[in-house]
């Protein structure tokens, strides 16, 4: 990811409170979002291991709760989840659309 991607913000949203098994990520300046998918939240097993579950479980608990309540999570360099989200995107090869 280029320098611009490292310094910008990412907005996360979880449609339908996780029942769709999707977290959407929007990068600052990107024309559209990218989706991270997995099984619906209510159908997870004890050892769930999908991109959706890894992103979900890596966020701080209060932030995950906000996503379940239909709120957006704005992650900027000063946000406590920023380093985790950036590392997740790098590991999962999640990139903004141009």
C-alpha positions in Angstrom: 0.0 0.0 0.0 1.4 3.4 -0.9 2.1 6.2 1.4 -1.3 7.8 0.7 -3.1 4.7 1.8 -1.1 4.5 5.1 -1.9 8.1 6.0 -5.6 8.2 5.0 -8.7 7.1 6.9 -10.7 4.0 6.4 -14.4 3.8 7.2 -15.9 0.5 8.3 -19.5 -0.5 8.1 -21.2 -3.8 8.9 -24.5 -4.1 7.0 -27.4 -5.7 8.9 -25.4 -6.0 12.1 -23.2 -8.8 10.8 -26.1 -11.0 9.7 -24.9 -10.7 6.1 -21.3 -11.7 6.9 -19.8 -8.6 5.5 -17.8 -5.6 6.6 -17.4 -2.8 4.0 -14.3 -0.7 4.0 -14.1 2.7 2.3 -10.7 4.4 1.8 -10.5 8.2 1.8 -10.8 9.3 -1.8 -11.8 5.9 -3.2 -14.9 5.8 -5.4 -16.4 2.8 -3.8 -16.0 0.3 -0.9 -14.4 -3.1 -0.7 -16.1 -6.0 1.1 -14.6 -8.5 3.5 -16.8 -11.5 3.7 -17.4 -14.6 5.7 -20.3 -16.6 7.3 -23.0 -14.5 8.9 -22.1 -13.5 12.5 -25.0 -15.6 14.0 -23.7 -18.8 12.3 -20.1 -18.7 13.5 -18.5 -21.7 15.1 -16.2 -21.5 18.1 -13.1 -21.4 15.9 -14.5 -19.3 13.0 -11.6 -18.2 10.7 -12.7 -16.2 7.7 -11.6 -12.7 6.6 -14.8 -11.3 8.1 -14.3 -13.0 11.5 -10.6 -12.1 11.7 -11.4 -8.4 11.0 -14.4 -8.4 13.4 -12.5 -10.1 16.2 -9.4 -8.0 15.9 -11.2 -4.7 16.5 -11.6 -3.4 20.1 -14.9 -4.7 21.6 -16.6 -1.3 21.9 -15.9 -0.6 18.2 -17.3 -4.0 17.2 -20.4 -3.3 19.2 -20.8 0.0 17.3 -20.7 -1.8 14.0 -23.3 -4.3 15.2 -25.6 -1.3 16.1 -25.4 0.0 12.5 -22.8 2.7 13.1 -19.8 3.4 11.0 -16.3 3.2 12.4 -13.8 5.8 11.2 -10.3 4.6 11.5 -7.5 7.3 11.2 -3.9 7.1 12.2 -4.7 8.2 15.7 -7.4 5.6 16.2 -6.5 2.6 18.5 -7.5 0.1 15.8 -5.6 1.8 13.0 -2.4 -0.4 13.1 -4.5 -3.6 13.3 -6.7 -2.6 10.3 -3.7 -1.6 8.2 -1.9 -4.9 9.0 -5.1 -6.9 8.3 -5.5 -5.2 4.9 -1.9 -5.9 4.0 -2.1 -9.6 5.2 -5.5 -10.2 3.4 -4.4 -8.2 0.3 -7.5 -5.9 0.7 -7.0 -2.9 -1.5 -9.2 0.1 -2.4 -10.7 0.3 -5.8 -9.2 3.0 -8.1 
